[in-house]
């Protein structure tokens, strides 16, 4: 329907091409008119009207949601005409590109879908099983709704290897070029590989085999897009806490620290927890068995200094299935049970934040 598309009344061909390029980047279809006279039939019904300097030389019909797009800063004469015409906002390109992209993306995607949340998963020590657990959370979330698994660790083995999807078509981080701006989740999901298992659908972003990793801006764009679209976004985080991890921690509703029930693992995990202490209210512990020394989960929590969320007993044949790239997440398995508890905790935090708001 044309009433769902922004109306573009722009005579400058170069400016028009730029606007259409940005609209296409976020999957926003437009309707166009060469001048105000030709636009009158759609003028009042379009969700947004984009015009250029030529359009305000005449009289504009009054309405809300008119945006003037200019190449470079507007002149004083333009500002006066904008005021007289009742234009709501002025966007100068290229400086205001992200403002225009956000407005177009709002129309393409519709209002924010409730229920979106971000879960970060990080290992207390190397080999703690954080990537496996992050993948399990994504698979469980994908069985009950929209989910997105994001591999933020270029030095890890890759979440696609855990899913047995190394050869699947779709973009990896090396093929995703975003700079922190707004992107469309539906458009992104179409370009990503998708793992299907036991009724679950899980699009994922993996690091390429050349270890090309994401930039902080790219992570921010994808995490924000997923959450806005109502997805459960699960991020597999590296233990080297840099800018990439900080971005996820800024968005995360819950951060899970996975720790084997071992003394040295507790010592390593405490150092990780201390590095992210400013997000301590969102940090919870998941303890993974077995414990060679008979350490109980609550003892691990006391040693690490992080509240215990749950613990996982050993899962039979897990190492063998992972070696063959066949993570078969059975509903009653320790991994699946712990993943469901993590998701319940993340959603409970969303409910609490709604009440507080």
FIMAR-754128 format. One record per residue (C-alpha): residue in three letters; x, y, z; residue number from 1. Coordinates in Angstrom, 1 decimal. Layout:
residues N
+------+--------+--------+--------+-----+
| type |   east |  north |     up | seq |
+------+--------+--------+--------+-----+
|  Ala |      X |      Y |      Z | NUM |
...
+------+--------+--------+--------+-----+
END
This chain:
residues 357
+------+--------+--------+--------+-----+
| type |   east |  north |     up | seq |
+------+--------+--------+--------+-----+
|  Unk |    0.0 |    0.0 |    0.0 |   1 |
|  Unk |    1.3 |    3.5 |   -0.9 |   2 |
|  Unk |    0.0 |    4.8 |    2.5 |   3 |
|  Unk |    2.7 |    2.7 |    4.2 |   4 |
|  Unk |    5.6 |    4.3 |    2.2 |   5 |
|  Unk |    7.3 |    7.6 |    2.6 |   6 |
|  Unk |    6.7 |   10.2 |   -0.1 |   7 |
|  Unk |    9.8 |   11.6 |   -1.8 |   8 |
|  Unk |    9.4 |   15.0 |   -3.6 |   9 |
|  Unk |   12.9 |   15.8 |   -4.6 |  10 |
|  Unk |   13.9 |   17.4 |   -7.9 |  11 |
|  Unk |   17.7 |   17.3 |   -7.5 |  12 |
|  Unk |   18.7 |   14.0 |   -9.2 |  13 |
|  Unk |   21.9 |   13.5 |   -7.2 |  14 |
|  Unk |   20.1 |   14.1 |   -3.9 |  15 |
|  Unk |   17.2 |   11.8 |   -5.0 |  16 |
|  Unk |   19.7 |    9.0 |   -5.8 |  17 |
|  Unk |   21.3 |    9.4 |   -2.3 |  18 |
|  Unk |   17.9 |    9.2 |   -0.5 |  19 |
|  Unk |   16.8 |    6.1 |   -2.5 |  20 |
|  Unk |   20.2 |    4.5 |   -1.7 |  21 |
|  Unk |   19.7 |    5.0 |    2.0 |  22 |
|  Unk |   16.1 |    3.8 |    1.8 |  23 |
|  Unk |   17.1 |    0.6 |    0.0 |  24 |
|  Unk |   19.8 |    0.0 |    2.6 |  25 |
|  Unk |   17.1 |   -0.4 |    5.3 |  26 |
|  Unk |   14.5 |   -2.1 |    3.1 |  27 |
|  Unk |   12.2 |    0.9 |    3.0 |  28 |
|  Unk |   10.1 |    1.2 |   -0.2 |  29 |
|  Unk |    9.3 |    4.7 |   -1.3 |  30 |
|  Unk |    6.8 |    6.5 |   -3.5 |  31 |
|  Unk |    8.0 |    9.5 |   -5.6 |  32 |
|  Unk |    6.5 |   12.6 |   -7.1 |  33 |
|  Unk |    8.2 |   15.1 |   -9.3 |  34 |
|  Unk |    6.7 |   18.2 |   -7.6 |  35 |
|  Unk |    4.1 |   19.3 |   -5.0 |  36 |
|  Unk |    1.3 |   19.4 |   -7.5 |  37 |
|  Unk |    1.8 |   15.7 |   -8.4 |  38 |
|  Unk |    2.2 |   14.7 |   -4.8 |  39 |
|  Unk |   -1.2 |   16.1 |   -3.5 |  40 |
|  Unk |   -3.0 |   12.7 |   -3.8 |  41 |
|  Unk |   -0.5 |   11.1 |   -1.4 |  42 |
|  Unk |    0.5 |   14.1 |    0.6 |  43 |
|  Unk |   -1.7 |   13.7 |    3.7 |  44 |
|  Unk |   -1.6 |    9.9 |    3.8 |  45 |
|  Unk |    2.2 |    9.1 |    3.6 |  46 |
|  Unk |    3.9 |    8.4 |    7.0 |  47 |
|  Unk |    6.7 |   10.7 |    6.1 |  48 |
|  Unk |    7.3 |   13.3 |    3.4 |  49 |
|  Unk |   10.9 |   14.1 |    2.2 |  50 |
|  Unk |   11.4 |   17.2 |    0.2 |  51 |
|  Unk |   14.4 |   19.3 |   -1.1 |  52 |
|  Unk |   15.0 |   23.1 |   -1.4 |  53 |
|  Unk |   13.0 |   23.2 |   -4.7 |  54 |
|  Unk |    9.8 |   22.0 |   -3.0 |  55 |
|  Unk |    9.7 |   24.9 |   -0.4 |  56 |
|  Unk |   10.0 |   27.6 |   -3.1 |  57 |
|  Unk |    6.2 |   27.3 |   -3.4 |  58 |
|  Unk |    3.4 |   26.9 |   -0.8 |  59 |
|  Unk |    3.3 |   23.5 |    1.0 |  60 |
|  Unk |    0.1 |   21.9 |    2.2 |  61 |
|  Unk |    0.2 |   21.8 |    6.0 |  62 |
|  Unk |    0.8 |   18.4 |    7.7 |  63 |
|  Unk |    3.1 |   16.8 |   10.3 |  64 |
|  Unk |    6.1 |   14.7 |    9.4 |  65 |
|  Unk |    7.7 |   16.8 |    6.7 |  66 |
|  Unk |   11.5 |   16.5 |    6.5 |  67 |
|  Unk |   13.7 |   18.7 |    4.3 |  68 |
|  Unk |   16.8 |   17.0 |    3.0 |  69 |
|  Unk |   19.7 |   19.2 |    1.8 |  70 |
|  Unk |   23.2 |   18.7 |    0.4 |  71 |
|  Unk |   25.4 |   20.5 |    2.9 |  72 |
|  Unk |   24.2 |   23.0 |    5.6 |  73 |
|  Unk |   21.1 |   25.0 |    4.8 |  74 |
|  Unk |   21.4 |   28.6 |    3.9 |  75 |
|  Unk |   19.8 |   31.3 |    6.1 |  76 |
|  Unk |   17.2 |   31.8 |    3.3 |  77 |
|  Unk |   16.4 |   28.1 |    3.4 |  78 |
|  Unk |   15.9 |   28.2 |    7.2 |  79 |
|  Unk |   13.4 |   31.1 |    6.8 |  80 |
|  Unk |   11.4 |   29.2 |    4.2 |  81 |
|  Unk |   11.5 |   26.1 |    6.4 |  82 |
|  Unk |   10.0 |   28.1 |    9.3 |  83 |
|  Unk |    7.3 |   29.6 |    7.1 |  84 |
|  Unk |    6.4 |   26.2 |    5.5 |  85 |
|  Unk |    6.1 |   24.4 |    8.8 |  86 |
|  Unk |    8.8 |   21.8 |    8.0 |  87 |
|  Unk |    9.3 |   19.5 |   11.0 |  88 |
|  Unk |   13.0 |   18.6 |   10.6 |  89 |
|  Unk |   16.0 |   19.5 |    8.4 |  90 |
|  Unk |   18.6 |   16.9 |    7.6 |  91 |
|  Unk |   21.8 |   17.8 |    5.9 |  92 |
|  Unk |   23.7 |   15.1 |    4.0 |  93 |
|  Unk |   26.2 |   13.6 |    4.5 |  94 |
|  Unk |   26.4 |   14.7 |    8.2 |  95 |
|  Unk |   22.8 |   13.8 |    9.0 |  96 |
|  Unk |   22.7 |   10.5 |    7.2 |  97 |
|  Unk |   22.0 |    8.4 |   10.3 |  98 |
|  Unk |   19.0 |   10.6 |   11.2 |  99 |
|  Unk |   17.5 |   10.0 |    7.8 | 100 |
|  Unk |   18.3 |    6.3 |    7.9 | 101 |
|  Unk |   16.7 |    6.0 |   11.3 | 102 |
|  Unk |   13.5 |    7.7 |   10.1 | 103 |
|  Unk |   13.3 |    5.4 |    7.1 | 104 |
|  Unk |   14.0 |    2.3 |    9.1 | 105 |
|  Unk |   11.2 |    3.2 |   11.6 | 106 |
|  Unk |    8.8 |    3.1 |    8.7 | 107 |
|  Unk |   10.2 |   -0.1 |    7.1 | 108 |
|  Unk |   10.3 |   -2.0 |   10.4 | 109 |
|  Unk |    7.3 |   -0.5 |   12.1 | 110 |
|  Unk |    7.2 |    0.1 |   15.8 | 111 |
|  Unk |    9.6 |   -1.6 |   18.2 | 112 |
|  Unk |    8.6 |   -5.2 |   18.8 | 113 |
|  Unk |    8.3 |   -6.0 |   22.5 | 114 |
|  Unk |   10.2 |   -8.8 |   24.1 | 115 |
|  Unk |   13.6 |   -8.2 |   22.5 | 116 |
|  Unk |   16.6 |   -8.8 |   24.9 | 117 |
|  Unk |   20.3 |   -9.3 |   24.8 | 118 |
|  Unk |   22.2 |  -12.0 |   26.6 | 119 |
|  Unk |   26.0 |  -11.9 |   26.7 | 120 |
|  Unk |   27.9 |  -15.2 |   27.5 | 121 |
|  Unk |   31.5 |  -15.2 |   28.6 | 122 |
|  Unk |   33.8 |  -17.9 |   29.8 | 123 |
|  Unk |   35.5 |  -17.7 |   33.2 | 124 |
|  Unk |   38.5 |  -19.3 |   31.7 | 125 |
|  Unk |   39.6 |  -20.6 |   28.3 | 126 |
|  Unk |   37.7 |  -23.7 |   27.3 | 127 |
|  Unk |   34.9 |  -23.0 |   29.9 | 128 |
|  Unk |   32.3 |  -23.9 |   27.3 | 129 |
|  Unk |   30.9 |  -20.4 |   26.9 | 130 |
|  Unk |   30.5 |  -20.7 |   23.1 | 131 |
|  Unk |   28.7 |  -24.0 |   23.4 | 132 |
|  Unk |   26.4 |  -22.5 |   26.1 | 133 |
|  Unk |   25.7 |  -19.4 |   24.0 | 134 |
|  Unk |   24.8 |  -21.6 |   21.1 | 135 |
|  Unk |   22.5 |  -23.7 |   23.3 | 136 |
|  Unk |   20.7 |  -20.5 |   24.5 | 137 |
|  Unk |   20.2 |  -19.4 |   20.9 | 138 |
|  Unk |   18.8 |  -22.7 |   19.9 | 139 |
|  Unk |   16.3 |  -22.8 |   22.8 | 140 |
|  Unk |   15.3 |  -19.2 |   22.1 | 141 |
|  Unk |   14.9 |  -20.0 |   18.4 | 142 |
|  Unk |   12.4 |  -22.8 |   19.2 | 143 |
|  Unk |   10.0 |  -20.4 |   20.9 | 144 |
|  Unk |   10.4 |  -17.2 |   18.9 | 145 |
|  Unk |   12.9 |  -15.1 |   17.0 | 146 |
|  Unk |   16.5 |  -15.4 |   18.0 | 147 |
|  Unk |   19.9 |  -14.3 |   16.7 | 148 |
|  Unk |   23.3 |  -15.8 |   17.6 | 149 |
|  Unk |   26.2 |  -13.3 |   17.4 | 150 |
|  Unk |   29.8 |  -14.5 |   17.4 | 151 |
|  Unk |   31.9 |  -11.7 |   18.9 | 152 |
|  Unk |   35.2 |  -13.8 |   19.4 | 153 |
|  Unk |   37.4 |  -13.8 |   16.3 | 154 |
|  Unk |   39.9 |  -16.0 |   18.1 | 155 |
|  Unk |   37.3 |  -18.7 |   18.9 | 156 |
|  Unk |   36.5 |  -21.7 |   16.8 | 157 |
|  Unk |   33.4 |  -20.1 |   15.3 | 158 |
|  Unk |   29.8 |  -20.7 |   16.2 | 159 |
|  Unk |   29.2 |  -22.1 |   12.7 | 160 |
|  Unk |   31.5 |  -25.0 |   13.5 | 161 |
|  Unk |   29.4 |  -25.8 |   16.6 | 162 |
|  Unk |   26.3 |  -25.9 |   14.5 | 163 |
|  Unk |   28.0 |  -27.9 |   11.7 | 164 |
|  Unk |   27.3 |  -25.0 |    9.4 | 165 |
|  Unk |   30.8 |  -24.0 |    8.2 | 166 |
|  Unk |   29.8 |  -24.6 |    4.6 | 167 |
|  Unk |   26.4 |  -22.9 |    4.7 | 168 |
|  Unk |   25.7 |  -20.0 |    2.5 | 169 |
|  Unk |   25.3 |  -16.6 |    4.0 | 170 |
|  Unk |   27.3 |  -13.6 |    5.2 | 171 |
|  Unk |   30.0 |  -13.9 |    7.9 | 172 |
|  Unk |   31.5 |  -10.9 |    9.7 | 173 |
|  Unk |   34.0 |  -10.4 |    6.8 | 174 |
|  Unk |   31.1 |   -9.7 |    4.5 | 175 |
|  Unk |   29.1 |   -7.4 |    6.7 | 176 |
|  Unk |   30.0 |   -3.7 |    6.3 | 177 |
|  Unk |   28.1 |   -1.5 |    8.8 | 178 |
|  Unk |   29.5 |    1.4 |   10.7 | 179 |
|  Unk |   27.2 |    1.7 |   13.7 | 180 |
|  Unk |   24.2 |    3.0 |   11.7 | 181 |
|  Unk |   20.7 |    1.7 |   11.7 | 182 |
|  Unk |   20.1 |   -1.6 |    9.8 | 183 |
|  Unk |   17.0 |   -3.6 |    9.1 | 184 |
|  Unk |   16.7 |   -6.9 |   10.9 | 185 |
|  Unk |   14.5 |   -8.5 |    8.2 | 186 |
|  Unk |   17.1 |   -7.5 |    5.6 | 187 |
|  Unk |   19.9 |   -8.8 |    7.7 | 188 |
|  Unk |   18.2 |  -12.1 |    8.5 | 189 |
|  Unk |   17.8 |  -12.8 |    4.8 | 190 |
|  Unk |   21.5 |  -12.4 |    4.2 | 191 |
|  Unk |   22.6 |  -14.6 |    7.2 | 192 |
|  Unk |   23.0 |  -18.3 |    7.3 | 193 |
|  Unk |   20.2 |  -20.0 |    9.4 | 194 |
|  Unk |   20.5 |  -23.2 |   11.5 | 195 |
|  Unk |   17.4 |  -25.3 |   11.9 | 196 |
|  Unk |   17.1 |  -28.0 |   14.5 | 197 |
|  Unk |   14.2 |  -29.7 |   16.3 | 198 |
|  Unk |   11.8 |  -26.9 |   15.1 | 199 |
|  Unk |   14.2 |  -24.1 |   16.1 | 200 |
|  Unk |   15.3 |  -21.4 |   13.6 | 201 |
|  Unk |   18.5 |  -19.6 |   14.5 | 202 |
|  Unk |   20.1 |  -17.1 |   12.2 | 203 |
|  Unk |   23.7 |  -16.5 |   13.2 | 204 |
|  Unk |   26.7 |  -14.2 |   12.5 | 205 |
|  Unk |   30.0 |  -16.0 |   12.6 | 206 |
|  Unk |   33.6 |  -15.0 |   12.3 | 207 |
|  Unk |   35.1 |  -16.1 |    9.0 | 208 |
|  Unk |   37.8 |  -18.8 |    8.8 | 209 |
|  Unk |   40.4 |  -16.1 |    8.3 | 210 |
|  Unk |   39.4 |  -14.8 |   11.8 | 211 |
|  Unk |   38.0 |  -11.6 |   10.4 | 212 |
|  Unk |   36.2 |  -10.3 |   13.4 | 213 |
|  Unk |   33.6 |   -7.6 |   14.0 | 214 |
|  Unk |   34.2 |   -4.0 |   14.8 | 215 |
|  Unk |   32.4 |   -2.4 |   17.8 | 216 |
|  Unk |   30.2 |   -0.3 |   15.5 | 217 |
|  Unk |   29.1 |   -3.4 |   13.5 | 218 |
|  Unk |   28.3 |   -5.3 |   16.7 | 219 |
|  Unk |   26.3 |   -2.3 |   17.9 | 220 |
|  Unk |   24.3 |   -2.1 |   14.7 | 221 |
|  Unk |   23.4 |   -5.8 |   14.6 | 222 |
|  Unk |   22.6 |   -6.1 |   18.3 | 223 |
|  Unk |   20.4 |   -3.0 |   18.3 | 224 |
|  Unk |   18.6 |   -4.3 |   15.2 | 225 |
|  Unk |   17.9 |   -7.7 |   16.7 | 226 |
|  Unk |   16.6 |   -6.3 |   20.0 | 227 |
|  Unk |   14.4 |   -3.7 |   18.3 | 228 |
|  Unk |   12.9 |   -6.4 |   16.2 | 229 |
|  Unk |   11.9 |   -8.4 |   19.3 | 230 |
|  Unk |   14.6 |  -11.0 |   19.0 | 231 |
|  Unk |   16.6 |  -12.7 |   21.7 | 232 |
|  Unk |   20.1 |  -11.7 |   20.8 | 233 |
|  Unk |   22.7 |  -14.1 |   22.2 | 234 |
|  Unk |   26.3 |  -12.9 |   22.0 | 235 |
|  Unk |   29.3 |  -15.2 |   22.4 | 236 |
|  Unk |   31.9 |  -12.9 |   24.0 | 237 |
|  Unk |   35.7 |  -13.2 |   24.1 | 238 |
|  Unk |   37.5 |  -13.3 |   27.4 | 239 |
|  Unk |   39.8 |  -10.5 |   26.3 | 240 |
|  Unk |   37.6 |   -7.6 |   27.3 | 241 |
|  Unk |   38.0 |   -4.9 |   24.7 | 242 |
|  Unk |   35.8 |   -2.5 |   22.9 | 243 |
|  Unk |   33.8 |   -5.3 |   21.1 | 244 |
|  Unk |   32.8 |   -6.7 |   24.5 | 245 |
|  Unk |   32.0 |   -3.3 |   26.0 | 246 |
|  Unk |   29.4 |   -2.7 |   23.3 | 247 |
|  Unk |   27.5 |   -5.9 |   24.2 | 248 |
|  Unk |   27.8 |   -5.2 |   27.9 | 249 |
|  Unk |   26.2 |   -1.8 |   27.2 | 250 |
|  Unk |   23.2 |   -3.4 |   25.5 | 251 |
|  Unk |   23.0 |   -6.6 |   27.6 | 252 |
|  Unk |   20.0 |   -7.3 |   29.8 | 253 |
|  Unk |   21.8 |  -10.3 |   31.3 | 254 |
|  Unk |   25.5 |  -11.4 |   31.3 | 255 |
|  Unk |   26.3 |  -15.0 |   32.0 | 256 |
|  Unk |   29.7 |  -16.1 |   33.3 | 257 |
|  Unk |   30.3 |  -19.8 |   32.6 | 258 |
|  Unk |   32.7 |  -21.3 |   35.1 | 259 |
|  Unk |   33.9 |  -25.0 |   35.4 | 260 |
|  Unk |   33.7 |  -26.2 |   39.0 | 261 |
|  Unk |   37.5 |  -26.1 |   39.4 | 262 |
|  Unk |   39.8 |  -24.1 |   41.7 | 263 |
|  Unk |   41.9 |  -22.4 |   39.0 | 264 |
|  Unk |   38.8 |  -21.7 |   37.0 | 265 |
|  Unk |   37.3 |  -19.8 |   40.0 | 266 |
|  Unk |   40.5 |  -17.7 |   40.3 | 267 |
|  Unk |   40.4 |  -16.9 |   36.6 | 268 |
|  Unk |   36.7 |  -16.1 |   36.6 | 269 |
|  Unk |   37.0 |  -13.7 |   39.5 | 270 |
|  Unk |   39.4 |  -11.7 |   37.5 | 271 |
|  Unk |   37.0 |  -11.5 |   34.6 | 272 |
|  Unk |   34.1 |  -10.6 |   36.9 | 273 |
|  Unk |   36.2 |   -7.8 |   38.5 | 274 |
|  Unk |   36.8 |   -6.3 |   35.0 | 275 |
|  Unk |   33.1 |   -6.0 |   34.4 | 276 |
|  Unk |   32.1 |   -5.0 |   37.9 | 277 |
|  Unk |   30.3 |   -1.9 |   36.7 | 278 |
|  Unk |   27.7 |   -4.2 |   35.2 | 279 |
|  Unk |   27.6 |   -6.5 |   38.3 | 280 |
|  Unk |   23.8 |   -6.1 |   38.8 | 281 |
|  Unk |   23.3 |   -7.9 |   35.4 | 282 |
|  Unk |   26.0 |  -10.6 |   35.9 | 283 |
|  Unk |   25.1 |  -14.1 |   36.9 | 284 |
|  Unk |   27.0 |  -17.3 |   37.2 | 285 |
|  Unk |   26.5 |  -20.7 |   35.5 | 286 |
|  Unk |   28.6 |  -23.5 |   36.9 | 287 |
|  Unk |   29.6 |  -26.4 |   34.7 | 288 |
|  Unk |   30.4 |  -29.8 |   36.1 | 289 |
|  Unk |   32.0 |  -32.1 |   36.8 | 290 |
|  Unk |   34.1 |  -31.0 |   39.8 | 291 |
|  Unk |   37.3 |  -33.0 |   40.1 | 292 |
|  Unk |   37.8 |  -31.7 |   43.7 | 293 |
|  Unk |   34.2 |  -31.9 |   44.8 | 294 |
|  Unk |   33.5 |  -28.1 |   44.8 | 295 |
|  Unk |   29.8 |  -27.3 |   45.1 | 296 |
|  Unk |   28.2 |  -24.6 |   42.8 | 297 |
|  Unk |   27.5 |  -22.2 |   45.7 | 298 |
|  Unk |   31.2 |  -22.5 |   46.7 | 299 |
|  Unk |   32.1 |  -21.5 |   43.2 | 300 |
|  Unk |   29.8 |  -18.5 |   43.4 | 301 |
|  Unk |   31.4 |  -17.4 |   46.7 | 302 |
|  Unk |   34.9 |  -17.8 |   45.3 | 303 |
|  Unk |   34.1 |  -15.8 |   42.1 | 304 |
|  Unk |   31.9 |  -13.2 |   43.8 | 305 |
|  Unk |   29.0 |  -13.5 |   41.4 | 306 |
|  Unk |   25.4 |  -14.6 |   42.2 | 307 |
|  Unk |   24.7 |  -18.2 |   41.1 | 308 |
|  Unk |   22.0 |  -18.6 |   38.5 | 309 |
|  Unk |   22.2 |  -22.3 |   37.8 | 310 |
|  Unk |   24.6 |  -25.3 |   37.4 | 311 |
|  Unk |   25.0 |  -28.0 |   34.8 | 312 |
|  Unk |   26.0 |  -31.6 |   35.4 | 313 |
|  Unk |   28.1 |  -33.2 |   32.8 | 314 |
|  Unk |   26.4 |  -34.1 |   29.6 | 315 |
|  Unk |   27.1 |  -37.5 |   28.2 | 316 |
|  Unk |   28.7 |  -37.7 |   24.7 | 317 |
|  Unk |   28.8 |  -33.9 |   24.4 | 318 |
|  Unk |   32.4 |  -33.7 |   23.5 | 319 |
|  Unk |   32.0 |  -36.4 |   20.9 | 320 |
|  Unk |   29.0 |  -34.7 |   19.2 | 321 |
|  Unk |   30.8 |  -31.3 |   19.2 | 322 |
|  Unk |   33.8 |  -32.9 |   17.5 | 323 |
|  Unk |   31.6 |  -33.9 |   14.7 | 324 |
|  Unk |   29.8 |  -30.6 |   14.5 | 325 |
|  Unk |   26.5 |  -32.0 |   15.7 | 326 |
|  Unk |   25.3 |  -30.2 |   18.7 | 327 |
|  Unk |   22.0 |  -32.1 |   19.3 | 328 |
|  Unk |   20.2 |  -30.1 |   22.0 | 329 |
|  Unk |   17.8 |  -32.6 |   23.5 | 330 |
|  Unk |   15.0 |  -30.9 |   25.5 | 331 |
|  Unk |   15.9 |  -32.7 |   28.8 | 332 |
|  Unk |   19.7 |  -32.3 |   28.4 | 333 |
|  Unk |   21.6 |  -30.3 |   31.1 | 334 |
|  Unk |   22.5 |  -27.7 |   28.4 | 335 |
|  Unk |   18.9 |  -27.2 |   27.4 | 336 |
|  Unk |   17.6 |  -27.0 |   31.0 | 337 |
|  Unk |   20.2 |  -24.4 |   31.9 | 338 |
|  Unk |   19.6 |  -22.4 |   28.7 | 339 |
|  Unk |   15.9 |  -22.2 |   29.6 | 340 |
|  Unk |   16.7 |  -20.9 |   33.0 | 341 |
|  Unk |   18.9 |  -18.2 |   31.5 | 342 |
|  Unk |   16.2 |  -17.1 |   29.1 | 343 |
|  Unk |   13.6 |  -17.0 |   32.0 | 344 |
|  Unk |   16.0 |  -14.8 |   34.0 | 345 |
|  Unk |   16.5 |  -12.4 |   31.0 | 346 |
|  Unk |   12.8 |  -12.1 |   30.4 | 347 |
|  Unk |   12.1 |  -11.6 |   34.1 | 348 |
|  Unk |   14.5 |   -8.6 |   34.0 | 349 |
|  Unk |   12.6 |   -7.2 |   31.0 | 350 |
|  Unk |    9.3 |   -7.4 |   33.0 | 351 |
|  Unk |   10.9 |   -5.7 |   36.0 | 352 |
|  Unk |   12.3 |   -2.9 |   33.8 | 353 |
|  Unk |    8.8 |   -2.3 |   32.4 | 354 |
|  Unk |    7.3 |   -2.0 |   35.9 | 355 |
|  Unk |   10.1 |    0.4 |   36.9 | 356 |
|  Unk |    9.5 |    2.5 |   33.8 | 357 |
+------+--------+--------+--------+-----+
END
